[in-house]
Amino acid sequence: MIGDKIAYHAAYKPVTDFVINKLIDKLNKRQRICISVGGESGCGKTSLTYALLKDIEATTNLRGFIFHADDYYVLPPRDTHNLRIEDFSRVGTNEVKLNLLEININEFKNGNTDILKPLIVYDENVILEERINSMDFDFCLVEGTYAMLLENSDYKVFMDITYEDTRPVRIQRARDIIGGIAEKVLEIEHEIVKTHKVLADVVIDKNIKIIN
């Protein structure tokens, strides 16, 4: 995913500490695990995933790789948006190649040395390809709206933060198109994603507190 600037946010440290504590035995045994982070647009999935990456690496001296589910959309972002305008029923998991993401995660966990995955370039509105050697890494993370649905994930973190909660953040990051149509899309996604909370191993609320 090219186009987002990701920074480390110390506010996520209590969450990353909690997750590391849950997984430290597997990490110390160098098991090739996958951690997924899901939730609505703008809820902080990318930032939390990056914090998990950096804190796990610092704690274990292992190296991690992040799969961004946005890379797996069938169409580039502006094309996806235009099709949604024509027909809101398009909004949902069918827009994302979840099966390909599952395959790539499975390849990673199996130590595949030549994984071919998609790569979105936001500014150019194109989807390219990149190759990775999973043996250059020890564990992986995946972040995305529908990440709780991934069967190849070993531990799932759900951010229980709605599109109404995140409106100021979405306006600030200026990546998404803000307006009536965008809010309708987020409302539809909200109705889908809120049912995924029960699939999580841990749930985080809007105050970055662990609530279960």
C-alpha positions, 0 to 999 in steps of 0.5 A: 500500500503506497500513499499512507504515512504511518507513524508509531503511536505510544497510546497503543502500547497497553494494547500491544503489551496485552497482545504480545503477552498472549502470543509470547510463547508462540513468538519465542518458539518462532512459530510463523503466526499471523495477527489480524486487526479489523474494524471500520474505516478510519478507526486506527487499524493501520496505526495499531498494526504498525505499533504491534509490528514495532513493539513485537520486533522490539520485544522479540528481535523477530521481523514482521511483515504487514499485509494491507487488505486495501491492496486486495481490492478488486479495483483501485480506490477511485474506480471502486468509489465510482462503481459504488455511486452507481450501485450501493449494493456493491459495497461489501466483502465482494469488493475485496479478494479475501481468498487471495489474501488468505492464500498469501497469508498461508504462503507466508506461514508456510515459508514460501520464498516467492509470494506475489501480491497486489500493491495499490498506489493511491496517488496513481489509482493503480494496482501493481504487484510486488514479490516478497520472500516470507523467509525474510520475516518471522511473523505477519500482520494483516489489517483491513475492514474485513480482517476478522473473516480471515481463517488463516489468522491466529489472533484477531484484534477488533477495533470497536469504533464506528464511522461516526466516531472517526469522522474527524480523523477521516477528514484530517487524513484526507484520503477518503472522499468525504460527503453524503455518498461516502457516509452512505458507504460507511453506514453500509460497511458499519452494518456489515462490520459490527457483526464481526466483533464476535469473531475477535480474540480481543476488542478495543473501544474508542478510548483504546481500552481493552473491553473484553 
